[in-house]
Amino acid sequence: MKIYLASASPRRRQLLEQIGIECEQIHADIDETPLENESAADYVQRLALEKTRTVALKLETSTLPILGADTAVICAEQILGKPQDVSHAFEMLKTLSNKTHQVMTAIALYSPTKNTFQTALQITEVSFDQLSDQQINAYIATNEPFDKAGGYGIQGFAATFIKEIRGSYSGVMGLPLFETSELLKKL
């Protein structure tokens, strides 16, 4: 099966390839600012839909499905996006240290032949170990934190910070494969 992926993420592409889905990536440039009083779940679902709709408008005549996704890290009811700089990354990782947080990934799948959208939300709990300032600074020096929600990637060096995960490993990476597969089966 071939689809369009409304994302520039190499991780999402890799995950789709892992389950035999060929994709062409098209970046959906949207405003990712949370709305006032918007819950984290509503936020990631809205962004996944907006990314999918944006690419669907670019590809009006395509008959291939379009998949969009968005991931957010939530700790103490605060949405942690991608760090803007070194101090922001440090602050995020300090916030996650010795705590359990949620990773929410929403996916939206558009079928142009049926003109329908389907969505799914996957929530995973991730528990971090106590991190020293030295560990945080060493991790930031790898440059891994800067394009990832919450300032860490589970598939990289930050895996050593994680004591426990309850949910979807691939969801924490940015695309829950079970939920994605289920939506694709419905096509």
C-alpha positions in Angstrom: 0.0 0.0 0.0 1.2 3.5 -0.7 0.1 6.7 1.1 1.0 10.3 1.5 2.5 11.1 4.9 1.7 14.7 6.1 5.0 14.9 8.0 8.7 15.4 7.3 9.6 13.1 10.2 12.1 10.4 9.3 10.9 8.4 12.3 7.3 8.3 11.1 8.5 7.2 7.6 10.7 4.5 9.2 7.8 3.2 11.3 5.5 3.0 8.2 8.1 1.2 6.3 8.5 -1.2 9.2 4.9 -2.4 8.6 5.2 -2.4 4.8 3.6 0.9 4.0 5.3 2.9 1.3 4.9 6.7 1.6 5.7 9.9 0.0 6.3 12.7 2.6 4.8 16.1 2.2 5.4 18.6 5.0 2.3 20.3 6.3 3.3 23.8 7.6 0.7 24.7 10.2 0.6 26.8 13.3 1.1 24.5 16.2 0.2 27.0 19.0 -2.2 25.5 21.5 -5.6 27.2 21.7 -6.6 28.9 24.9 -8.0 26.3 27.4 -7.4 23.5 24.8 -6.8 20.1 26.4 -3.7 18.1 25.4 -5.8 15.4 23.8 -7.8 18.0 21.8 -4.6 19.7 20.8 -2.9 16.7 19.3 -6.0 15.6 17.5 -6.6 19.0 16.1 -3.0 19.2 14.8 -3.2 15.7 13.2 -6.4 16.7 11.4 -5.0 20.1 10.3 -1.8 18.5 8.9 -3.9 15.9 7.0 -6.3 18.5 5.7 -3.5 20.8 4.6 -1.9 18.1 2.5 -5.2 17.0 1.1 -5.8 20.5 -0.2 -2.4 20.5 -1.8 -3.2 17.2 -3.5 -6.8 17.7 -4.6 -6.7 15.2 -7.4 -4.8 12.4 -5.6 -6.6 9.1 -4.9 -4.0 8.0 -2.3 -4.8 8.1 1.4 -3.2 10.8 3.5 -1.9 10.2 7.0 -1.1 13.0 9.5 0.1 12.7 13.0 1.0 14.8 16.0 2.8 14.0 19.3 2.8 15.9 22.5 4.5 15.2 25.8 2.4 16.2 28.8 3.9 16.6 32.3 2.0 18.3 35.2 -0.8 19.2 32.8 1.7 21.2 30.7 2.2 20.5 27.0 5.9 20.2 26.3 6.6 20.9 22.6 9.9 20.9 20.9 12.7 22.8 22.7 13.6 26.1 21.2 17.2 26.2 22.5 19.6 24.6 24.9 18.1 26.2 28.0 14.6 25.3 27.0 15.7 21.7 26.4 17.4 21.6 29.8 14.3 23.0 31.5 12.1 20.3 29.8 14.3 17.4 30.8 14.6 18.7 34.3 10.8 18.8 34.4 10.6 15.2 33.3 13.3 14.0 35.7 12.0 11.4 38.2 8.4 11.8 37.1 5.8 9.9 35.0 4.5 11.8 32.1 2.1 11.1 29.2 2.9 11.0 25.5 -0.1 11.5 23.3 0.0 10.8 19.6 -3.0 11.4 17.4 -3.3 10.2 13.9 -5.7 11.3 11.2 -6.3 9.3 8.0 -8.0 10.9 5.0 -9.5 8.7 2.2 -10.0 10.8 -0.9 -12.1 8.1 -2.6 -14.6 8.2 0.3 -14.0 11.8 1.3 -13.8 10.7 4.9 -11.4 11.3 7.9 -10.7 8.8 10.6 -8.8 9.6 13.7 -7.3 7.7 16.6 -5.5 8.8 19.8 -2.9 6.8 21.7 -1.7 7.7 25.2 1.4 6.2 26.7 2.8 6.7 30.2 6.6 7.1 30.5 8.5 7.1 33.8 11.9 8.8 33.8 14.7 8.1 36.3 16.2 10.9 38.3 18.5 12.9 35.9 21.5 14.8 37.1 22.4 18.1 35.5 25.5 16.4 34.0 23.3 13.7 32.3 21.0 16.3 30.9 23.8 18.5 29.6 25.5 15.4 28.0 22.2 14.5 26.3 21.7 18.0 25.0 25.2 17.9 23.6 24.1 15.0 21.3 21.6 17.4 19.6 18.9 14.7 19.9 16.4 16.8 21.9 15.8 19.6 19.4 13.3 18.1 16.9 11.4 16.1 19.4 8.3 16.7 21.6 9.4 16.9 25.2 13.0 17.2 24.2 13.8 13.5 24.0 13.7 10.6 21.7 12.9 7.2 23.1 14.8 5.5 20.2 18.0 7.3 21.0 20.3 7.9 24.0 17.3 9.0 26.2 16.2 5.4 26.3 18.6 5.1 29.2 16.5 7.6 31.2 13.3 5.5 31.0 12.5 3.3 33.9 9.1 2.2 32.6 6.7 2.6 29.7 3.0 1.7 29.8 1.6 1.9 26.3 2.9 2.1 22.8 6.7 2.4 22.1 6.0 3.4 18.5 3.5 5.9 19.8 6.2 7.6 21.8 8.3 7.6 18.7 5.5 9.5 16.9 3.3 7.0 15.2 1.4 4.3 17.1 1.6 1.3 14.7 -1.3 -0.7 16.1 -3.8 2.3 15.7 -2.3 3.2 12.3 -2.7 -0.3 11.1 -6.3 -0.5 12.3 -7.2 2.7 10.4 -5.5 1.6 7.3 -7.3 -1.8 7.4 -10.6 0.1 7.3 -9.7 1.5 3.9 
